[in-house]
């Protein structure tokens, strides 16, 4: 059994509690125009031409994106950081891309982590069948649930897919009593309207269990990656969002009793 991973980030502190190892699976069903990891789009290992600028000179070099791991290899990588997990209350976070696209491997690695008493988090778009959700839910300690837009037409326009399956899965996980943190990538001019924020609040208020709410302010780092990897970007050149720009959204959710945080 193998998985394709495009990055492993150690000592991460924004992807769940404590010090964590974040494993980034390759492949994603969404095409968010503000994506921070566009190199994760395609599922397989691929050769990509990077465009790098040295002063006034643009240099193009070819590199491979993605690495194949067996189950034993990846669990060994994770176990190397167990001391940090134990001392900080941390663990491993599976991210992407969308880890649920590699469901067989994800199911196996989650089980292996639980056997070793390693805390597990899944950073997910939740654009997947309930069958896939059921296969992994009991071995996920924390879902980091990406919620991007409540209006389906806008969601389709800016991510390439409908939000109906995503919202259904959020309801389903909440009914199961799963621990969930909502992660809202706040993108100026796209999903930061009062209408969208109020619709999101109304939806979350109807869930069986109230989740935490984390705001991820837009940062243009992802757009630099589009350029470096030679991937076409549909995102206009807009400045990064500052934390103070999120205060009004924080206030809306805090007023309803939500635990709110800016950043992961």
C-alpha positions as CSV (number, residue, x, y, z in Angstrom):
1,X,0.0,0.0,0.0
2,X,1.3,3.4,-1.0
3,X,0.5,7.1,-0.8
4,X,1.7,10.1,-2.7
5,X,2.8,12.9,-0.3
6,X,4.1,16.3,-1.5
7,X,5.3,17.6,1.8
8,X,5.9,16.7,5.5
9,X,6.1,19.7,7.8
10,X,7.5,19.1,11.3
11,X,7.0,21.2,14.4
12,X,3.8,22.6,13.0
13,X,1.8,24.6,15.6
14,X,-1.2,25.8,13.5
15,X,-2.7,22.5,12.4
16,X,-4.3,21.3,15.7
17,X,-3.2,21.2,19.3
18,X,0.4,21.0,20.4
19,X,3.4,20.4,18.3
20,X,2.5,18.4,15.2
21,X,3.8,16.7,12.1
22,X,1.6,17.7,9.1
23,X,1.5,15.3,6.2
24,X,0.3,16.8,2.9
25,X,-1.4,14.3,0.6
26,X,-1.3,15.0,-3.1
27,X,-4.5,15.3,-5.1
28,X,-7.6,17.5,-4.6
29,X,-11.1,17.6,-6.1
30,X,-11.4,21.3,-5.6
31,X,-9.8,24.1,-7.5
32,X,-10.0,27.1,-5.1
33,X,-8.7,30.1,-6.9
34,X,-7.0,31.3,-3.6
35,X,-5.3,27.9,-3.0
36,X,-2.1,27.9,-0.9
37,X,-0.9,24.6,-2.3
38,X,-1.7,24.5,-6.1
39,X,1.1,21.9,-6.5
40,X,-1.3,19.5,-4.7
41,X,-4.0,19.6,-7.4
42,X,-3.0,16.5,-9.4
43,X,-3.0,13.1,-7.7
44,X,0.1,11.6,-9.1
45,X,3.8,12.4,-8.9
46,X,4.5,15.0,-11.6
47,X,7.3,17.0,-13.0
48,X,6.8,20.7,-12.8
49,X,8.7,23.6,-14.3
50,X,9.4,26.1,-11.6
51,X,9.8,29.8,-12.6
52,X,12.2,31.5,-10.2
53,X,13.4,35.1,-10.5
54,X,17.0,36.1,-9.7
55,X,17.0,39.8,-9.9
56,X,15.8,40.7,-13.4
57,X,16.5,37.2,-14.7
58,X,13.8,34.5,-14.7
59,X,15.2,31.0,-14.3
60,X,13.1,27.9,-15.2
61,X,14.0,24.6,-13.6
62,X,12.2,21.3,-13.6
63,X,11.5,19.4,-10.4
64,X,9.4,16.5,-9.2
65,X,6.4,17.2,-7.0
66,X,5.3,14.3,-4.8
67,X,6.9,11.3,-3.2
68,X,5.7,7.8,-2.8
69,X,5.5,6.4,0.7
70,X,4.7,2.9,2.0
71,X,2.7,2.6,5.2
72,X,5.7,1.6,7.1
73,X,7.8,4.4,5.8
74,X,5.3,7.1,6.6
75,X,4.5,5.8,10.1
76,X,8.2,5.7,10.8
77,X,8.5,9.4,9.8
78,X,5.6,10.2,12.1
79,X,7.0,8.2,15.0
80,X,10.3,10.1,14.8
81,X,8.4,13.0,16.4
82,X,6.6,11.1,19.1
83,X,8.6,12.7,21.9
84,X,7.4,16.2,20.8
85,X,3.8,14.9,20.6
86,X,4.0,13.5,24.1
87,X,5.5,16.6,25.7
88,X,3.2,19.1,24.0
89,X,-0.1,17.2,23.6
90,X,0.4,17.2,19.8
91,X,0.2,14.6,17.1
92,X,-0.1,14.2,13.4
93,X,-2.3,16.2,11.0
94,X,-3.2,14.8,7.6
95,X,-3.7,17.6,5.1
96,X,-3.4,18.2,1.4
97,X,-4.7,18.4,-1.2
98,X,-7.5,16.2,0.1
99,X,-6.4,13.2,2.1
100,X,-9.8,11.5,1.5
101,X,-8.8,11.0,-2.2
102,X,-6.3,8.4,-1.0
103,X,-8.9,6.7,1.3
104,X,-7.4,3.2,1.5
105,X,-4.0,4.5,2.7
106,X,-5.6,7.2,4.9
107,X,-7.7,4.6,6.6
108,X,-4.7,2.4,7.3
109,X,-2.4,5.2,8.5
110,X,-5.0,6.5,10.9
111,X,-5.5,3.0,12.4
112,X,-1.7,2.7,12.7
113,X,-1.6,6.0,14.5
114,X,-4.4,5.1,16.9
115,X,-2.6,1.8,17.8
116,X,0.4,3.9,18.8
117,X,-1.8,6.4,20.7
118,X,-0.8,9.3,18.4
119,X,-3.4,12.1,18.3
120,X,-4.8,12.5,14.8
121,X,-6.3,15.5,13.0
122,X,-7.7,15.6,9.5
123,X,-7.7,18.9,7.5
124,X,-10.3,18.3,4.9
125,X,-12.6,19.9,2.3
126,X,-15.0,17.0,3.2
127,X,-15.9,16.7,-0.5
128,X,-16.3,13.0,-0.3
129,X,-18.9,10.3,0.1
130,X,-20.3,9.4,3.5
131,X,-18.9,5.9,3.0
132,X,-15.4,7.5,3.0
133,X,-16.2,9.6,6.0
134,X,-17.5,6.5,7.9
135,X,-14.3,4.6,7.1
136,X,-12.1,7.0,8.9
137,X,-14.2,9.0,11.4
138,X,-13.7,6.8,14.4
139,X,-9.9,7.1,14.1
140,X,-9.8,10.9,13.7
141,X,-9.6,12.8,17.0
142,X,-10.1,16.2,15.4
143,X,-11.6,17.4,12.1
144,X,-10.2,20.6,10.7
145,X,-13.2,21.4,8.5
146,X,-12.7,23.9,5.6
147,X,-15.9,26.0,5.1
148,X,-15.4,28.4,2.2
149,X,-18.8,29.8,1.0
150,X,-22.5,29.2,1.9
151,X,-23.9,30.2,-1.5
152,X,-23.6,27.2,-3.8
153,X,-23.3,29.2,-7.0
154,X,-20.4,31.2,-5.6
155,X,-18.8,28.0,-4.2
156,X,-18.9,26.4,-7.6
157,X,-17.6,29.5,-9.3
158,X,-14.5,29.8,-7.0
159,X,-13.8,26.2,-6.1
160,X,-15.1,24.2,-9.0
161,X,-17.5,22.1,-7.0
162,X,-20.9,22.4,-5.2
163,X,-21.0,22.9,-1.4
164,X,-24.0,20.6,-0.9
165,X,-22.0,17.4,-0.2
166,X,-19.6,19.4,2.1
167,X,-22.5,20.8,4.2
168,X,-24.2,17.5,4.4
169,X,-21.0,15.9,5.7
170,X,-20.6,18.7,8.3
171,X,-24.1,18.0,9.6
172,X,-23.4,14.3,9.6
173,X,-20.1,14.6,11.6
174,X,-21.7,17.0,14.0
175,X,-24.5,14.5,14.7
176,X,-21.9,11.8,15.4
177,X,-20.5,14.0,18.1
178,X,-17.1,14.4,16.3
179,X,-14.8,17.1,17.5
180,X,-14.7,19.7,14.8
181,X,-12.9,23.0,14.2
182,X,-14.3,25.1,11.4
183,X,-11.6,26.8,9.3
184,X,-12.8,29.7,7.3
185,X,-10.4,31.1,4.7
186,X,-11.5,34.7,4.7
187,X,-10.9,36.0,1.2
188,X,-11.5,39.7,0.6
189,X,-14.1,40.3,-2.1
190,X,-15.1,36.7,-2.4
191,X,-16.5,35.3,0.9
192,X,-16.2,38.2,3.4
193,X,-19.7,39.7,2.8
194,X,-22.1,40.2,5.7
195,X,-24.5,38.0,3.8
196,X,-22.1,35.0,3.6
197,X,-21.0,35.4,7.2
198,X,-24.6,35.5,8.5
199,X,-25.5,32.5,6.4
200,X,-22.6,30.6,7.8
201,X,-23.5,31.6,11.4
202,X,-27.1,30.5,10.8
203,X,-25.9,27.1,9.4
204,X,-23.5,26.5,12.3
205,X,-26.1,27.4,14.8
206,X,-28.3,24.5,13.6
207,X,-25.6,21.9,14.0
208,X,-26.0,19.3,16.8
209,X,-22.8,20.4,18.4
210,X,-21.2,23.9,18.3
211,X,-17.7,23.8,16.8
212,X,-14.8,26.1,17.3
213,X,-14.5,28.8,14.6
214,X,-11.0,29.6,13.2
215,X,-10.5,32.4,10.7
216,X,-7.7,32.0,8.2
217,X,-7.0,35.5,6.7
218,X,-6.1,35.4,3.0
219,X,-2.4,35.5,2.3
220,X,-1.0,35.8,-1.2
221,X,1.7,33.1,-0.6
222,X,-0.4,30.7,-2.7
223,X,-0.4,33.1,-5.7
224,X,3.4,33.1,-5.6
225,X,3.3,29.4,-5.9
226,X,1.0,29.5,-8.9
227,X,3.7,31.6,-10.6
228,X,6.6,29.5,-9.5
229,X,5.0,26.2,-10.6
230,X,3.7,27.6,-13.9
231,X,0.1,27.0,-13.0
232,X,-2.5,29.4,-14.4
233,X,-4.2,31.5,-11.6
234,X,-7.6,33.1,-11.9
235,X,-7.1,35.1,-8.7
236,X,-6.6,38.8,-9.1
237,X,-3.6,40.5,-7.5
238,X,-5.1,41.5,-4.1
239,X,-3.2,42.3,-0.9
240,X,-3.1,39.9,2.0
241,X,-5.7,40.3,4.7
242,X,-4.6,41.7,8.1
243,X,-5.9,40.3,11.4
244,X,-7.6,43.6,12.2
245,X,-9.7,43.1,9.0
246,X,-11.2,40.0,10.7
247,X,-12.3,41.7,13.9
248,X,-15.9,42.2,12.8
249,X,-16.3,38.5,11.9
250,X,-14.7,37.5,15.2
251,X,-17.3,39.7,17.0
252,X,-20.2,38.2,15.1
253,X,-19.3,34.7,16.2
254,X,-18.2,35.5,19.7
255,X,-21.5,37.2,20.3
256,X,-23.1,33.8,19.6
257,X,-20.9,32.0,22.1
258,X,-18.3,30.5,19.7
259,X,-14.7,30.0,20.6
260,X,-13.0,32.1,17.9
261,X,-9.3,32.1,16.8
262,X,-7.5,33.8,14.0
263,X,-5.0,31.4,12.4
264,X,-4.9,27.6,12.6
